[in-house]
Amino acid sequence: MKHDDSASAKLQELLEKRKLLDQELSKLSRKVAVMFADIVGSTRFFEKFGDVAGLVYVHKCMDMLSPVAEKHGGTICKTIGDALMTYFEDPAAAIRAAMDMQRTLDAYNSHQDDPEQIHVRIGMNYGMAMIKEKDVFGDVVNTAARIQTLAKVDAIYVSGLRDEDRSFLESKLKSVGVPFHQVAEAEVKGKAERVVAYEVLWRDAKIAKAVEVVPLAPQMAGRVDVAKAAETPHTHKGTAVLDVSPVARITKPRLKYSLLIVRPDGSHGEERPIEKPLVTLGRVDGEILFPDDPLVSRRHARFTVSDEGLAVEDLNSANGIFWRVNKPYSLRNSDIILMGRQMFRFVTPRRPAAAAQPAKPAPPEAEKTAVPVDKSSAELIRLLPGGVEENHYPLHPGENILGRTRGTISFPDDPYLSGQHCSISFKAGGFVLEDLKAQNGTFVGVRERTPLADGDIILIGHQLLRITATPA
């Protein structure tokens, strides 16, 4: 009898837990419209123009489409390779967003030559999903991805997960006055019935206002003569030279800082002064704005002026900040290197501790140093858009030369690399990156708050910026 009572109690406990779990899941579940916007022809673009140009191409598209989705109430889930995934609570808003995305790209392409044009196919599905931390799970996601693969170039295909969802979606299309017609029946893995898809005829829809897009003039670091850019600007009488003696440090002169925009030919353009102790640079928010640069995030970087000088930090931007290497730089695991059209991640595991060796106490005067790296397994990983890893290039214990025509690792098809562009050498227990006076420079990604000096060059979005410091 006691055994039966115990089993019954455990069963009741399991049922209660299942009930609570179902209640929690029901809170996360609701009907949404999931949308995938996939770039058409990006692989061909990468093959023709190289990885860095391809990264710019993909990010340019994402930075044009993401604000459109958010404007219509969409939530950006993630980017998957060269596709953008979003979801909408209101399917009518999702349809309007998809139409505006295509119209935005259509207006942008009207200013571009064929190789620079961007085209996407959009697939959307409406149905019950589970939402957790801005991500979506369930059949509605898989079906949306399948619908997107069916869509033609520049097209919008939509569907519903079930018959009632499709009927509701049809009513929404009619309510917003958007013409559509049935185009396909898709087979979806795990589903016996084929899913009906409709094409939204966005070009035939009545619109209140045409979309206008300002043509962009991309300005990549790999295409700019940074040696010329690093010269002292003609607009200033000279560069502030600071005495490093103890007395000079006590009476350190006050400096004023500014950012000089570097033109594609390496000459100096407009000056943007840093007039406050804290200055934000961004596309939308901040004191220094670049509203026409899609690679600049809304709030991209923060500049800080203090007694120690000028420093920059990244504000969780989508595309980061890159600093031009002008002195030997000690590489750290996962550092990003940019040169010409090539982008790499430096990777090295830390040297494992010796087995069965008792630890010896360090002398009191010993300085704290970084854990030495294993020089036999360090490598460069070539990166594609979204951080996708391509080729792996092992680094030798001695000197590794990277360049276009001469060196250990060469990229003969990259016209923006010098013959010998930079070197990576194993020194004092770590790998050191040095620029070999390359015309277009070598850059590393900024990972934390980083001091900047007069003459330093940084890359933010398409903007190549030279730091200037003059007496206040």
N, C-alpha and C positions, 0 to 999 in steps of 0.2 A: 504493500500500500504506500509506504514511504517512497519507494522507487517511482511509482506512478505519479505521486504528488510532485516529486522533484522534476521529473521529465515535463510534466504539465507546466510547472513554474518557469522552466527554461524556455519552453515553447512560447509561453505568454510574453516572456522578456524579449525574445527574438521578434515576435510580432510587433511589440511596442517600438523596438528599435527601427524595424522596417517602416512602421507608420511615421516615425519622426523623420527618417531618411526621405520617405516619399514627400513629406511636407516641405523639407528643405529643397528637394529637387524641383518641386512645383513652384517654389519662389523664384528659382533660376530659369524656369522654362517659360517662354512666351513666343508668340509669332512675330517673326521679323523677315525682312527682305535682305538676303545676302547677295552681295555683288562682287564679281571679279572683273577687273579691267586689265587686260593682258596686252603688252606691246607686241605688235606684229613686225617681224623683220629685225629684231634686235641682234640675233645671232649673226646675221649677215653684216650688220653694222660693225660689230666687234671684229669680225674677220677682216673687214676692209680698213677700219680706222684705228684699231688697237684698243687695249683695255681701258686706259684712262679716259679716252674720248668716249668709250662706251659707257663708262660709269657716269660721266657727265650727261650723256644722252638719256640714260635711264632715270637718273635723279631729276633731270629737268622735267621729264614727263610726270614723275610722282609729285614733284613740287607744284606742278600746274593742276593736277587732278585732285590732290588731297584737300586744298582749300575749298574746291567746288563741293566735294562730298560733305565737308564739315558745315558749309553754308546752308545746306539743305537738311541738316540734322543728322548726318551720318556719323558713325563711329569708325575710325580707322583701326582695324584689327592688326594688320601686319602687311609687309611686302614679302612676296614669295618669288624670289628670282626677279623677273621683270613684270610681275603682276601685283596689283594693289587689291587687297581684300577689305571690304567695308560691310557694315550692316546698318539697316534703317528700321526704326519702329513703324514708320508709315510707308507702305509700298508706293503711294503716290509721290511722296518726297523722293524716294529712291529713283523712280522713273524720271522725275524732273532733273535730278542730279545727273543721271546717266546721259540725258539729252544735253545738259549744259557741258558735260565733259566732252562729248563729241563736238559740240559747237565751239568750245574753247580751242580744241586741237585743230579744228577746221580753220578757225581764224588765224591761229599761229602758223599753220602750214602755208597759208596764203602769202606769208612773208619769207618763206624758206625755199631754197633749192631742194630738189628731190632727195639727195642724200641726208639732208638735215631734217626732213619732215618726220613727224611722229604720228603713227596710226595705231589705234587700239581696237580690240574686239571686246565687247562687254556682255557678260552673262549674268542673269539674276534669277533667283528662286525665292519664293515666298512660302513660309510654313513654320511649324513649331521647331524651336531650337532651344538649346541650353546656353545661357550667357554667363560667363564667369570671367571677371577681370578683363573686360573689353575684348574677350575672345568668344567665338561661337563654335558650338559643337553639335553634331547630329547629321541626319540625312539631308537636311536642307543645304548644308555646306557642300557635301559631295555632289548633290544634284546641280547646284549653282556652278561648280567647277566644270561639270560635264556639259552644261548648257553653253558655257563660255567657249569650250572647244568647238562647238558646232557653229558658232557665230562667224560671219564673214568679216572681212576688213571693214572698219568704220561702222559696224552694225551693232545693234542692241537687241539681244534675245532675252526674253523673260518667260518664266513658267511658275507654276505652283506645285507644291509637293504632293497635294492630293486634289481630287476633283473639286471639293469645296473651296480650296485655296485658289485654284485656277479661276473658278467662277468669280470669287471676290476680286482677284487681280484684274479680270476682264472689266468688272464694274468700275474699278479705279481708273483703268485706262480710258474708259468712256467718260468718266466724270471730269477728267482733266482735259478732255478734248484731244487726245492723242490718237492718230490713226495707227492701226496695227493689222497684221494678218498672220494666220498660222503658217509656219514654215517647215517644221520638222517634228518628228517623234523620236526621242532619244532613248536608247537603252542605257539604263543605269545599273551598275553592279549591285546585286543584292535585291533587285526589284523585278518582279515578274512582269508588271505592266510597263509599257513604254510611256515616257513622259512627253506631253505635248508642249512645244515651244512656240512662242509668238515673236515676230519681229516688230519692234517699235519703229515706225516710219518717221524718225525725228526730223528729217529734212522737209517733210510735208507738213509738220505741225506749225500752227500759228504761234509766232513769238512776238513778245511785246517790244523787245530791244535786242539789237544785234550785239554779239560779243565782240569786243575789241581787244586785241593782244598786241602789245608793243614788241616789235622784232628785237631779238636779243643778239648781242655781240659777245660770244663766249671769249673769255680771256684766261686760258689755262697757264699755270706756272711753267709747264713743260714747253710752252711755245714762246716764252718771253725771255729776252736777253737780260738776265738778272745781274750779270756782271756790270752792265751799263746802269741798271737800276740802282745798284749799290753805291754808285758814285755820289759825291756830295751834291745836293741839289743846287742849281744856279739861283734859285729864289732866295737862298740864305747866304749870308756873308761867310759862314763857316760852321764847322761842327764843333760842339762843345767838347773840349778835351779836359778830362778831370785828373787832377793830381791824386795819386793813390797813397800819399804819405799820411801818417797819423794825423798831422795837423790839418791837412786838407780834408780828411774824413770828418773832423770835428766841425770845420767851417765849410762844409760841402755847399756849393752854390745851388740855389734853386733853379730848376729847369722847367721849361714848358715843352710839352710833347705834342706831336701831331702825326697824322697818318697821311702820307703822300700816295695817291693812287698812281700805280705804274701802268703806263700805256703798253699796248702790244709790242711796240718797237723798243721798249725798255726805257723810254724817256719818262720824265715825271709830269703828272697831270695835276688834278685838283687836290688841294690840301684840306684835310678834315681835322681841325684842332680838337685836342682832348682838354676840355676846359673845366672839368670838375674832377674831384678825387675818384669818383666812380662813374664810368661812362659805359653804356651798353650799346653794342652794335648789332643791328638786326635788319630784317626785311620790312617789318611792320612796327615793332616796338623798340624804342631806344633813342639816344641822342644822335647817333650816326646811323643813317638809314641807306640801304640799297634796295629800294622797292622793286626794281626791275630785274633783280638777280634771283632766279628761282632756286639756286643752290644755297642761298643764304636763308637760314631759318628765321622764324619770327623774332626770336631773341637768340642770337647766335653766340656772342662773345661779350665778356666784360673786361674792361681795362681799369686797372687800379693804379693811382698815383700816390706814392707815400714817400717817406724819407729815404727808403731804400731804392726808389726809382720807379720805373714803369713795369707792370706785369700784366699778362693776359691769361684768361681762363675760359674754358669752353662751357657753355650753358646747356649741355646735353643736346647740342645741335645734331642735325641729321648727317651732315657731311664733314664735321670736324674743322680743326685749325691746323695748318701746316707751317712749320718754321724752317727757313732756309739754313742749311748747315754751313756755317762759316768758320768752324773750328772743329777739332776732333770731338766726336760725340760717342759716348759710351752707350751702346745699345742695350736695351732691356727686353726681356721676353715679351712678345706680342707687340712690339713697336711697329708702326706702319711707316714704310718708306715710299716716297713718291719721286720718280725721276722720269722725265720725258713723258711717254704714254704708259709707263710701267708702274704698277703699284704692288708692293710686297708686304707680307707680314714676316718679321724676324721671329724665329721660334727656336728655343733651346731649353731642354730640361735642366734643372739644377743638378749638380753633381751629387750622387747618392753618398750618404755617409758610409765610411769604411766599416765593415762588419767586424764584430768582436774586438774592437779597439777601444780601450777605456779612454774616456774624455780627459784631456789634460787641461787644468785650469789656465786661463789666459793671464798673462802678466798684467798688473794693474794699469800699466801705461799703454796697453794695446788699444788701438783704435778700432771702432766698429766698422767693418767692411762688408760689402755685399758677398753673399755666398758665391764662390766661384762656379762657373758654368762648365759643362762638359763640352770641350771643344771638338770632340769627335762626332757629335750628333746635331750641331746647330745647322739650321737651314733657312733659306728664304722660300716663302710660299707665294706664288703669283696669285693675285686676287682678281676676281671678276665681280660684276655688280652684285650688291647685297652681301658682299663678303664671301662669295662662293670661291672655294679654293681650286686652283688649276694645277700648274706644274710645281714640282718641288726641286729646289736647287741646293744641294749640300754645300756647306762652307768648309773649306780646307783650313787646317790649323794655322797656316801661314797667311799670306796676303791674297785676297780675292779681288780681282779687278772686274768691274762691271762697265760695259760700254757698248757702243754700236758696232765697232769693227775689231777692237783689240781688247783682250782680257780673258779672264777665266770664264765669265758668263757674258755672252754677247747677244744683242738683239739687232741684227742688221737691217730690219725693216722699220725701225723707229727713227725717223729723221730728226727727232728732237733730242736725241742722245748724242753726246760727244764721243769721239773715238774711244777714249778712256774717260769715263764719266765720274766714277767714284770708286773707293776701295773699302773693303771690310777686312780688318786684320785682327788676329788674336794677340792681345797685349795685356799683360798684368792680370791674367785670370778672366778676361772678358773680351768681347768683340767690340771694336771701335770703327765707326763709320767716318770717312773723310771724303769731302768733295775734292775732285782733282781739277779744280778751276774750270769746271764745265760751264759752257756758255749759258745754259738754261737752268743750272743749279740742281741741287739735291735737297729734298725736303723730308722732314720727319713729323709725324703727328704729335700735336700737343696733348698731353695726358693729364696734366694738373696745372695749377697756377705756375706760370713760367715767366721769369724776368726777361725783359727786352731791353736792348741797348740801342743807342743811336746807330743807324745804318742797318739794323736787322730788317729782314724781309719776311713777311708772313703771307700765307694764302688763305683767304676766307671766301668760300664760294668761288665765283669767277674773279674775285677782287685780289689783285696782288698789291700789297701795301708795304711801303717803306717807312720805318720808324725814324723820326727826326727829333732831336733834342737840342734846344737852344737856350741860352741864359734867359731867365724870366725878367 
